[in-house]
Amino acid sequence: MPALPIALALACLAVRAPVDDPVDLRDRVVLTTGEELSARVVRPHGADVIEILVGDERRLVPRTSVLRTSTVEQRLASWLELARPGLPIEREWELVGLAEAAELHATARLQAHRVLLLEPDHAEAHAFLGHEGKPGRWRYRIGDKLVSHEKWLDAAHDEDMALAFASEHWIVRCDAGPARALEICFDLERLYVAFDADLGAFVDARTVLEPMEAHVRARPEDFRPLSSLRLSYYDPGYLLGSTAAQENALYTWYEPGAPRPERLIDLATQQLVYSSVLGDRLRTVPRDTTDHREAACLEVGLGDWFERRWDGPAGYGAAGPWRPDRVAAELALTRARTRPLELNTHELVNLVHVSWGRLIQVRDENELYWAKCRTFVAFLMENGAVLPPGGPASTREAVFGLVRRIYGRPTGNTSKAWDEVLGVAKLEELERPWRLWLELLP
């Protein structure tokens, strides 16, 4: 067997055997005194302290007192490096054991299902999942019940309530069947790792402990949209005190022949902004989330930026270089004739305040508004303009400051907030550089 990455090998040695305990204590914090704490590290990026959760008790641990940590998320990142397309079945099965040893129990179960897709009579994988039977006549487990493979497949394709597949941070329901559901689970977990690597330390992202949800339909015609525009969407639900929907969930579908659901990475990125940066700070404030988001332009722009970086086979995706969208760039250069962007001056000031309702519900110039939001945030994330001295080092750093301010504190989305994170530059001063950048995109 190939050598394990050092981080995962050490983690496996330190991890204890699973116990039937509802309290999640799967993270280890080793102090400089030699003491080892079992907890969940819920604020891993704090500059001065890390925050841990021991049962219901939250504790702050000075970073200078921490020798090392071994977290679910660190071990997940190492495990995902080992999972690659085309491995022999023996190696696929070994990955189940490695995930279980690293206390990635949901990952181990998903991987066992992946083994069964490759070898349906794999006895060890069936036993691991609690199935019973014999080759060709296995009975699969749904909750406390054992059912035939045919009934299990029927549940996985159920159009009303597809069988749920749980990963470390998501619950996925997809009526396109188990293979698609597994691909979605693994892609989402890879995104979680990529999001944390790219943004986590800069925006003080917290560990997501409450499962996020993903609802994916096999066919576009079965998708239930928010409006006649029939766009896929993410709804923060209870995180924004929703009066319309409680689930913190994304909703999308598969286009015929598409390897991934429509806008999966885009929507899940928006979900991570709310789940890991905002958290439950605003859950007691009633809002209509069919119309309201904290900063719609920023959210959908970040989502598209990740979407246009995602590459690789379904279930094995990774974030690479950003790919320009020439069609969106040409559209974004067009002057709007509808409110609130119909004025020829201060377009960016109005753009950053565009409401979620304007994007999801209004048909007139809809694609134009989406293109402007997405390309402007891409311009910032790709450092499309050089800022004067005295402010942030880059426009990307300014975006990090916005995310911390709008979602991490939270203080709301205002022009003043944008100007303050940009420092000596003003938002309207970026309009000409943005347009020049759009014109130069390949």
KAGIFEN-V65352 format. One line per field, one symbol per residue. burial: 1 if it has 16 or more other C-alpha atoms within 10 Angstrom, else 0. A space follows every 50 residues. Layout:
burial->???
This chain:
burial->00000001101100100000000011111110000001111111110011 11110000001010010011111011111101100000000110111111 11111111111111110000111011000011000001111000011100 01101111100111111111111111110111111111111111110011 11111111001111111101001011000011111111111100101111 11110000011111111111111111111011100010111111111111 11111111110001111110010100011111100100001000001111 11111111111000000111111111111110111010001101111111 111111110000101011111110111001100110110000
